């Protein structure tokens, strides 16, 4: 059902190169690897920063695109997100300096986290046992089972819809900053780009009839 697959996106002739995995590389449907892999790793960064309910206040970035226009999204990028407390989140796509995962850099070393791995430099950081005074995180080894368990218990899952929304927002802001080619300022409380109506306009898009977005 191609019409339903398109949903609110613009009507276009069916093209096998635009669907299945490749849909990620067209702006009608996605934001490239920034919103694909980026969402996973930025979610961990937001979690580690204690920013699950907020986001950056300033975003800048640059990227490169396919020379023949095969895709509409970045092939490489470097984006910097600055938070209100001064912490900087750097997102690199296809950069040797940035391994695929999330690296936390602190005064005593660094910790690297991937979905199935945690390492540190120096190694002693990851090996240090937790104490009773340390922060204990929500434990979930299976997201699907966690979701089903929460349906029964009525508790929030480890990554509820609001957390997912905030992580996806960081991804979109990176793409917007690259698209407009300038630094944008973000109000994470009002969830608006400040003082740049052209950039703010990119935070939403028209819906193809008869699709619509309900507003409260």
C-alpha positions, 0 to 999 in steps of 0.5 A: 500500500504505497499511498499509506507508506508515504503517509503525509509525505509528498506524493511521488512515483514509486521508486524502489531506490527510495524505499526500504533501507534507502528511505533514510537518505531522502528528506521526505522521510528521514534525516540520513544517518544523523537520525538513524545511527545518530539517534542511538548514540545521541540518546546515550549522550543525552542520558549521560548528560542528565539531559533527557528532559531538555537539550542544547541551547546552541547548534552549529555544523557543516556537512558534505553531500553526494557529488551527483545528488544520489542522496539528499542528506549528509554523507559526512558531517561535524556538528557541535551542540552546546548545552546551558551548562557549557558542556559540548556534544560533538557529533561526527559522521564518517570522521576517523576521530569519532568511533561509532558510539558515545565518548564521554571526556572528563577531567580524569579520562574518558569513557566509551559506550556502544550498545554492547560495550563500555571501555575507559581510558585509563582502564581503571575507571570502568573497573572501579566498583560502584558504591552505595552513594553512586547513581544507580540507573534503570536496568533493562537488557531487552527493550521489547520486554521492558516495553511489554512489562511496562504495559502491565506495570504502568511504569515508564519504560527505560526510554519513553516517548518523551526521551525519544522525542528529545533525542530525535530533536537533537538530531533534527537540530543538527540537520537544520544547522547544516541546512541553513549554514549558520549557528542556531539558538534553541530554547529547550523549554519552549522548543523553538529556534530563537531569532531565526524564522527561516530555521524555525520553519524547518522544524515542521513541514506541510502534511499531504491531504488527507493526513493531518497532525492533531494539535492540543 
